């Protein structure tokens, strides 16, 4: 089993932020993700993955634009979006998948 599969096969939903250092919109995400983590706490795990350092994974998951966020529950992709989302909107969306 790959390291990635181990990451997403969690009881706790895993939100992955796919980004790149050179991407300006990606640099807007850390404070947004901090607000999400502050609000949702242990209900969610947030991981950042640099697409430039993980090209095979990016290709496998068909990530064509960044930032892209994917939510995995028990190893299955539950939700995906591309682009920057405001923290309140992201939290409201994620709450639908947390139980």
N, C-alpha and C positions, 0 to 999 in steps of 0.2 A: 504494500500500500504506500502511496506517495505521501510525502510530508503534507502536501496540500489537502489530500483526502483526510488525513489525520486531523488537520485544523478544522475542517468543516463538519466532521462527524461528531459534533459536540451536542450534548443535551441542551446547552445554552445556545440560542440563535447567534450566528456569527455574521457580522456586517463587515464586508471587505471593501476597502476603498482602493481602487486601482488608480495609480497616479504616475507621473513622471516629474523629475526635478525641473525640467524646462517648461512645464505647463503652467501658465499663469493662473487659470481657473483652479487648478489643483491646489495652489498655495492658499486658496480661500477656504479649503476644507478643514484643516486642523482645528481652528477655533469652533467651527460648526460641529465637528465630531466630538469635541470636548464638551460642548453643551449637551449633546445627545447622551454621552456617557454620564455626565453629571446628573441628568434627569432620569435615565433608565437604569443606571448602576449595574448591578449584577444580572439584570434581566437580559443583557446583551454583551457580546464580546466584539470589540472593534479591532480590525487588523488592517494595516496599510501594506500594499504590495506595489513595488516599483515595476512598471511594465517593461522598462528598459533592461532591468536586471533579471526579468523572468519572461523572456520572449516566447518560450514554448508554452508556458501556462497561459499567457495572454492570447496566443493563437488558438489554443485548445478551447478556451472559453469565448472565443470570437469577440474579443474586446477591440472595437474599432474606433472608439473615441474615449477621451479621458477628460475629467474624472468619470469613472464608472463605479457605481456601488452595486454590490450584490449581497443579498441576504440569503444565508443558508440555514436551513433547519434540519437537523438529523442527517446531514450530508446531501440534502436535496436543495436545489435552488428554488427559493420561494418568491423572490422579487429581484428586479434589476432596474436601474435607471442610469442615464448618463447626464452629465452636467452638474452644476452646482445647485443644491437645494438649500433653502433656509432651514435653520435648525428646527423651528416650530413645525414646519411642513414635514420634515424628515421624521421627527418624533411622532407626529400624528400618523404618518404612513406606517412606521415600524410597529406602533402599538397594535395595529391590526393583526400582526403576525406573532405577537408575544402572548403567551398564555400560561 
